Structure formats: C-alpha cells, structure tokens
Amino acid sequence: MKILITNDDGINAEGLWALVNELKEVGSVTVVAPDREQSGVATSISLHHPIRLTRIHEKIAGIDTYTVEGTPADSVIMAIKIIMKDGIDLVVSGINQGPNCGYDVFLSGTVGAALQGFFYGIPSIAVSMSAFDDPRFETGAIVARELARYVKGKGIKGKMLLNVNVPNLPLGEIRGIDVTRMGEKVYSAGIDTGHDGRHDYYWILHRAKDVELGSGTDTWALKHKRISITPLRFSRSEYNTEFVHEMVPVIAGRLLKKKFHTKVKED
C-alpha cells in the first residue's frame, strides 16, 4: 500500500511525524508537506507563482521526504503529478494541532490537502486532535493507523473523504466512535491594528463559537470524549458512505475493545 502523508502545520510538525511513525507499519510511506506552517489556507492552490520542491534528509529511515514551497493542496498535487506518479493508494493529512469541526472544515488546510486526494479519486483522510495545547498525537496516530489498515484490508479504492477528530485523551479514556455530520459555528473575526513606522497594518483574528446541537455532530462527539468520523461529499452519488458505518464497529473493537457507536442518518 502506497501512502502519502501531508499536513498544513509544516514539515517539522510533531503531529506529522507521529503519523508517519504509525503508518509506516501499514504501507510504504512518502511525506510531501509544506516547508512552513500553512494553517487556514483551505484548498488554496498556487497559481500565480512557481512552486519549489526539495527532497530533504530522511527524518525517519526509509521514508522519502519532500518539502513544498506552497500550500497543503500544492503538496498533494506535486506528490500525485511528480513524486508518486506510479500511484497512491491513500492520502492522510495531519495530525492537526487543534480540531477541524463544523464550518472550520471549509477553512482547514488539513482538510484542504485531503480534499485534493479526493478530487483525484484517491481515498483520503484528514486527522485532527481536539487540543491546541499539549496534544496527544500518539492517540490520533493510532486511530489513523487502524483506519489505514481497514482501507487496506477492504481494498477500498476511488473517492472517499473522511474528516476525523480525536479527543485529546489516552486511548483508554476515549468512550467510543461516532459517524457524524458537521456541527455549526458562529463566526466573529477580530482585527488588531498597528503601525510599522510607515503604514498601518491589520491582523485578522479567527474566532468561532460552537452552536450547541444534539448528538450526531462532530462537536458533540468530541465534547463527550468520542472520536468523530465525518464522511464529506458533495452529492449523494459521489460515493457510498455505508462502508463507514460498517467500519466503525470494527475500528472500535480494535482500538477500544468495544462494539458501540452512533449511526447517523444522512439528511
């Protein structure tokens, strides 16, 4: 199994390498990631300037590693078109430091990278931890490993896009896994102003508050110490999500030694 790993936090991010360390047990891993942090760039592609691609020294033995002077989406496109032209079986993006729930999905570079894999017909997974401070990346990495093993074992091909959010807890304290839908948020951007000696400048501060909803949403699952798996698609015909409902009890059994989950009916 050929696995592409990328992120939006940059090549040196701890979450990226926690992911590599687990997924190298599932297949042949190649890392192609931005050379610096690219949080919040969503699906942005560099169309107005050239992209520089650099092969760098392996941080983990046997893992081909490249940096891209560009966005997460650029990284996936470069992997597909230049580095891994013989094919990619799975794209995994993350592990993001902080959750990507609700409408934040549309802003997330982590999800934006996975979305490029989806556009090219490759099963793709975005993985995020629910905390900005002291994230337990090892928990998220183990969850990602088991998802990758399921994709490999079932021979899943073609379009698939899963947004996975993991509670910031030891694995043994997680209470379950839910198949979810996106929650809602209320946005209120703040702006800080300053002066650099010559010009005024403005710094946009991203602020959002979760809307309280009942069970079935990604934000509800995290609040109740449960892993959220949200199948993302843009029309009912793009791919069948029933396999996700079949997958969750299997993954829960492997990770949590439990067989329960919440099955959410799609609107």
C-alpha positions in Angstrom: 0.0 0.0 0.0 1.5 3.4 -1.1 0.6 6.1 1.4 1.1 9.8 1.0 1.3 11.8 4.2 1.0 15.6 4.3 -0.3 18.4 6.6 -0.8 22.1 7.0 1.4 22.6 10.1 4.6 22.2 8.1 7.3 19.6 7.6 8.7 19.9 11.2 5.3 19.5 12.9 5.3 16.8 15.7 1.9 15.6 14.5 3.1 14.8 11.1 5.9 12.6 12.3 3.7 10.8 14.9 1.5 9.9 11.9 4.5 8.7 9.9 5.7 6.5 12.7 2.4 4.6 12.9 1.5 4.4 9.2 4.9 3.0 8.1 3.7 -0.2 9.8 0.8 -0.3 7.3 2.4 0.5 4.0 5.1 2.3 2.1 5.0 6.0 3.2 6.1 9.1 1.4 6.0 12.5 3.0 5.3 15.6 1.0 4.5 18.6 3.1 4.7 22.4 3.1 8.0 23.9 4.2 6.3 26.1 6.7 3.0 26.4 8.6 0.0 26.9 6.3 -2.9 26.7 8.7 -6.2 28.2 7.4 -5.3 28.2 3.7 -8.1 25.7 3.0 -8.0 24.4 -0.6 -5.7 27.2 -1.9 -3.5 26.3 -4.9 -0.5 28.4 -6.0 -1.5 29.6 -9.5 0.4 32.8 -9.7 4.0 31.8 -8.9 6.2 28.8 -9.4 6.5 26.1 -6.7 9.8 24.8 -5.4 10.1 21.1 -4.5 13.0 19.9 -2.3 14.0 16.4 -1.3 15.3 16.6 2.3 17.2 14.2 4.6 15.0 11.4 5.9 13.8 12.2 9.5 12.8 8.5 9.8 14.9 5.9 8.0 13.4 4.6 4.7 10.8 7.4 4.4 11.2 9.6 1.3 10.6 13.1 2.4 10.0 16.3 0.4 9.1 19.9 1.2 7.0 22.1 -1.0 7.2 25.9 -1.0 3.5 26.2 -1.2 0.2 25.1 0.3 -1.1 21.7 1.5 -3.1 21.3 -1.7 0.1 22.1 -3.7 1.9 19.4 -1.8 -0.7 16.7 -2.7 -0.7 17.8 -6.4 3.1 17.7 -6.5 3.0 14.2 -5.0 0.4 12.9 -7.4 2.0 14.5 -10.5 5.7 14.5 -9.8 6.8 12.3 -6.9 4.4 9.3 -6.8 3.4 9.0 -10.4 3.2 5.2 -10.1 0.1 5.7 -7.9 -1.1 6.5 -4.4 -3.5 4.2 -2.5 -4.2 6.5 0.4 -3.7 10.2 1.3 -3.6 11.0 5.1 -3.3 14.6 6.1 -2.4 15.7 9.7 -2.2 15.3 12.5 -3.5 18.8 13.0 -2.9 20.6 16.3 -6.5 21.6 17.1 -9.9 20.3 15.9 -11.3 20.8 12.5 -15.1 20.6 13.2 -18.1 22.3 11.9 -17.7 25.0 9.3 -14.0 25.2 10.1 -13.7 22.3 7.6 -14.0 24.9 4.8 -11.1 26.8 6.2 -8.8 24.0 7.1 -5.6 23.3 5.2 -5.5 19.8 6.7 -8.9 19.1 5.1 -7.9 21.0 2.0 -5.0 18.7 1.4 -7.2 15.6 1.8 -9.7 17.1 -0.5 -7.1 17.2 -3.3 -6.7 13.5 -2.9 -10.5 13.1 -3.1 -10.6 15.2 -6.3 -8.1 12.8 -7.9 -10.1 9.7 -6.9 -7.9 8.6 -4.0 -9.2 7.5 -0.6 -8.3 10.4 1.7 -8.4 11.0 5.5 -7.8 14.3 7.5 -6.9 13.8 11.1 -7.0 16.4 13.9 -6.6 16.4 17.6 -9.1 18.3 19.8 -6.5 20.4 21.6 -4.1 23.2 20.8 -2.1 22.8 23.9 -0.2 19.5 24.6 -2.0 17.4 22.0 -1.7 13.7 22.4 -0.6 13.0 18.9 0.1 9.3 19.7 -3.6 8.7 20.2 -4.5 10.3 16.8 -1.7 8.4 15.1 -3.0 5.0 16.4 -6.6 5.9 15.2 -5.2 6.8 11.8 -3.2 3.6 11.6 -6.3 1.5 12.2 -8.3 3.4 9.6 -5.5 2.8 7.1 -5.4 -0.9 8.0 -9.2 -1.1 7.3 -8.8 0.7 4.0 -6.0 -1.6 3.0 -7.8 -4.8 4.2 -11.0 -4.0 2.4 -9.2 -2.9 -0.7 -11.1 0.5 -0.7 -10.4 2.4 -3.9 -11.7 5.6 -5.5 -13.3 8.6 -3.9 -13.5 8.7 -0.1 -13.0 11.7 2.2 -13.2 11.3 5.9 -12.7 14.1 8.4 -11.5 12.6 11.7 -11.3 14.4 15.0 -9.8 12.7 18.0 -10.3 13.7 21.7 -7.1 14.7 23.4 -7.1 11.7 25.8 -5.2 8.5 26.3 -6.8 5.8 24.1 -8.2 4.0 27.1 -10.2 7.1 28.2 -12.0 7.5 24.8 -15.6 6.5 25.2 -16.5 5.5 21.6 -16.5 6.4 17.9 -19.3 8.2 16.1 -20.2 8.6 12.5 -21.1 12.3 12.5 -22.2 15.3 10.5 -20.6 18.8 10.6 -21.7 20.9 13.5 -22.4 24.6 13.3 -20.4 27.6 14.4 -20.9 31.4 14.8 -18.0 33.4 13.4 -16.9 36.8 14.7 -13.5 37.8 13.3 -11.4 40.2 15.4 -8.9 42.7 13.9 -5.9 44.0 15.7 -4.3 47.2 14.3 -0.8 48.6 14.5 1.7 50.8 12.7 5.1 49.7 11.4 6.6 53.2 11.3 5.4 53.8 7.8 2.0 52.2 7.3 -1.0 51.0 9.3 -1.4 47.2 9.3 -4.2 44.9 10.3 -4.1 41.4 11.8 -7.2 39.2 11.4 -8.0 37.1 14.4 -10.1 34.0 13.6 -12.8 33.5 16.2 -15.6 31.0 16.3 -18.1 29.6 18.8 -19.8 26.2 18.5 -23.5 26.2 18.3 -25.0 23.7 20.9 -26.5 20.8 19.0 -27.7 17.4 19.9 -25.9 14.1 19.3 -24.8 13.3 15.8 -22.4 16.2 15.2 -18.6 16.3 15.3 -18.5 18.9 18.1 -20.9 16.9 20.2 -18.8 13.7 19.8 -15.6 15.5 20.9 -17.4 17.1 23.9 -18.4 13.6 25.0 -14.9 12.1 24.6 -15.7 10.3 21.4 -13.9 10.1 18.1 -15.7 11.8 15.3 -15.6 10.4 11.8 -17.4 12.7 9.3 -17.8 11.4 5.7 -17.5 14.5 3.5 -19.0 14.5 0.0 -20.7 17.0 -2.3 -23.5 14.9 -3.8 -25.2 11.7 -2.7 -23.9 9.9 -5.8 -20.2 10.6 -5.2 -19.6 7.6 -3.1 -21.5 5.2 -0.8 -20.9 6.0 2.9 -22.4 2.8 4.2 -19.0 1.3 4.5 -18.1 3.9 7.1 -20.9 2.6 9.3 -19.6 -0.9 8.8 -16.1 0.2 9.5 -16.7 2.0 12.9 -17.6 -1.1 15.0 -14.5 -2.9 13.6 -12.2 0.1 14.4 -13.9 0.5 17.9 -13.3 -3.2 18.6 -9.6 -2.9 17.7 -8.9 0.4 19.5 -11.3 0.5 22.4 -12.3 -3.2 22.8 -15.9 -2.0 22.4 -18.6 -2.6 19.7 -20.8 0.5 20.2 -21.1 3.6 18.0 -23.7 6.1 16.9 -25.2 5.6 13.4 -26.3 8.9 12.0 -28.8 9.0 9.2 -27.8 11.4 6.4 -30.1 14.3 5.5 
